[in-house]
Amino acid sequence: MSKGRSSPPSRGETVVVEIRPAEGGDDAKLFTEDIYKMLLAYSLRKGWESEMICMRSAGRHGYQEITFLVRGKGAQKDLLLEAGGHRVQRVPPTEKHDRRQTSTITVAILPEPTEAEVSVDEDDLEWQTFRAGGAGGQHQNKTDSAVRVTHVPTGTVVVCRDERSQHENKRKALTVLRARIFSSAREQIAGARNEDRASQIGSGMRGDKIRTYNFREDRVQDHRSGKIVRDVALILKGRLDLLR
């Protein structure tokens, strides 16, 4: 699958997009990839640039986490509409007995702060390097290119293994680390730690969702705007404007 084009910084705001499976086992992990492709296609339609941060494989079935950057004018305000729980109702590709299943994934949208907004002291960071496993080619398996960084004061941990260059993985890991610290700091100022992220992704339970993708009825329903599009494939190709 495509991992998105690695692009240099450009004008316009930057957001960190985090997609994770919640309920539903293997199908939630598969749907994590579907939602990533949908958001990537939508970003390309809007003329935004994307840069992969981390794709953590779940083996044969989808992904445990996909994190990437999106840069462009209006990206933050627009993509915040995608933050929350996404519910899919379908017969999973792995199902052998035509049984329908309901699964959910969560999407979090975090603004990338400026260095003035979040200053991270190098002395507060603990770095670890290791060999990147999985489908990364011989180079990744033979060199310690993957990194794990821990921000000791907050306990925030970020792992990045997508690039062959340790330097590039460190740069990307710091980007996500600063975004998470910034988001957490804003939540504390608001008086409720994790409230912002929790309000975006909810509990991940099946009843806690912003949108439902029903394959059997070929219907996508946005539970905030109330709009319904009877073409699941079209929405998954990035036509999110139809739900706005």
N, C-alpha and C positions, 0 to 999 in steps of 0.2 A: 504494500500500500504506500501511497505518497505520504511523506512526512512533512510536507509543506516546504516552501522555498525559504532558505536562509537569506535574510535581507539585511542590508545595513540600516542603521537608524535613520529615520526620516521625520519630517515635521508632523505635528499632530500628536495627540496623547497616545500613551502606550498602556495596555492592560495585560495582566496575566490571567489566562483562562485555565482553570483547573477542572477536569472532568473525571469523575470516579463512579464506579458501580456502587449501588446501595443494596437493594433487595432483588433477589431473582437468580442468584448463582451465576452459572455460565452465560445465560442470556443477557444478564445485566452487563457482564464484561464485554460481550459482543456488541451490545447497544452503545456502550461507551465509545467504541470505534465509529459507529454510525453517527453519533452526535458530533464527534470530532470532525468527521468528513463534512457534515452539514454546516457546522460553524466555519470551517475553512472555506467551503464553497461560497457561503454568504459573504465572508470577508473579501474574497476575490471579486465578487460582484460589486462590492462597495469600493473597490480600488485600494483596499488596505493591504499592508504588508504583514507577513506572518513569519515567525521564527520558532522552531521547535525547541522546547526545553527538555522534556522528559517523556518517554513512552515506556512504561513499565509493563512488560508482557505478562499475561496470565497463562502462558503456555500455548496450548492448541486453541484456546477459546478466548479471544479478545484481549482486553487490557485491564490491569489493576488501577492504572492512572495514566492520564495524558495531560501534560501541562505545556502550554505554548504561549507565545507573545503575539499580540495583534497591535499594529501601529497604524494610526490614521486619524484624520479629522472626524470627530463625532463617534469614534469607536467606543469610548467608555459609556456614554449615555445610551447608545444603541444596544451594545452587548449586555448591559445590565438587565435588559428585558429578557435575556436568556438565563439569568441566574435563578436557580431553584431546582426543584425536582421535576424530572422528565419521566413520565410513565409510558411504558410500551406494553401493548396487549397483542400477542401474536403466538403462532406456533413457532417455537424457536428452531433455528436451522439444525440444532443438535437433537431435536425431538424426533423419535422414531414412530410414535403412535398417534400423531396428529392431535396432541393435546395442547390446548391453548394455555399460555402462561402470562402472568402479569409481573413485570419487573420494573425497577426504577434505577435511574442514575442521577447524580447531582452535578450541577454546574456552579462554580463560584467564579466571580469576576472581580479581580483585585487591581486597583490602579497602581501603576509603577510610580513610586515616589521619586522626587528629585533628591540629590545628595544633600541639599539644604534641609529637606523635610525629614530625612532619616540618615543620620550619621552613624555608621557602624565602625566601632573601634576594632582594628585588627587583633588587638590583644584579647578581645572577647570571643574570638573565633577559634574553634578546634577543627582542624582539617584532617581528613583521612582519605587515602587514595587506595584504589583496588582495581582489579581487572574486571572489565565490563563483560558480563556473560551474555548469552543469548545470541541472536542473529546480528552480530556486529562485525563479522569478518575476522580473519586471523589476526589482524593488527590489534583489534580491541582485546582479543583473548590473550595476547602475549605482552601487553603493556598495561601499566597501572594508570589508565586514562580516566577512569571513573572517579568521582569525588563525592564525599559526604562532608558537609559543613554543619557544625552545631554552634548556634549563638548561645553561649553559656548563660548569660543573664536571664534570657527568656526561655531557654530550652528548645528553641525553634531548630528543627533539623530539615535540611534539604539535600536530596541526592540527585546528582546529574551524571548520566552516563551515555548520553546520546551522541556526543562528538568524539572523534578519534583523538583530538587534542585535549590534553589535560588542562591547558590554559583556557580553552574555550568552555570546557565544562565548569571550570571555576568561575568564569565570567557569568555564565548563565545561572549557576547556583546562587551567586551573590544577588543577581537581579530578583530571583524569586524570594530569597531570604529577606531582602529589604522590603519587598511588597507585603510579605506576611507580617513582618514586624510593624510596618506602617498601619496595616489593617487592624492588628491587635491593639496598637496604641490608640487608634481612633475609637475602638470599642470601649477601651477603658475610660477614655475621656467622656464617652457617652454614659458611663456608669454601669456597663454590663459587659464583662469580658465574653468574647465570642458571640455577642449578640448580632453583630453585623453579618458574620459568616453564617450563623445559624438562621438568620432571617432570610438569607439567600437560598441556602441548600435545604433548610428544614431538617426534619429528622431522617429523611431518606425513606420513610415508610410509604407504602403504596397509596395511602390516603392523603399524603402531603405532597401535592404536585402543582406545577404551574401549567402543564400541558400533557395531553394524552395522545398517543399515536396508536390507533386501533387498526391493525392490518386487515383483519377479517372484514371490517366494514369500510376499509379504505378511507379512513377519516382521521383528521388531526383536529383536535379542539384545544384552543387556548382558553384556560379557565379564568383569565383576567380580562381579556378583551371580549371574550364570549364568541369570538369568530371561529368558524368551522371551515376547513378546506377538505374536500373529499378527493384527496390525491396524496397519499402518504409519500409516494416516491418523489413527487414534485417538491414537497417540503424538505425531504432529506437531501435533495440536490441544492438546497440553499435558498429557496424562494420564501424566506421568512417574512418578506415584505407583505405577503398575502395574509399574514396573521397580525399585522400591526394595526 
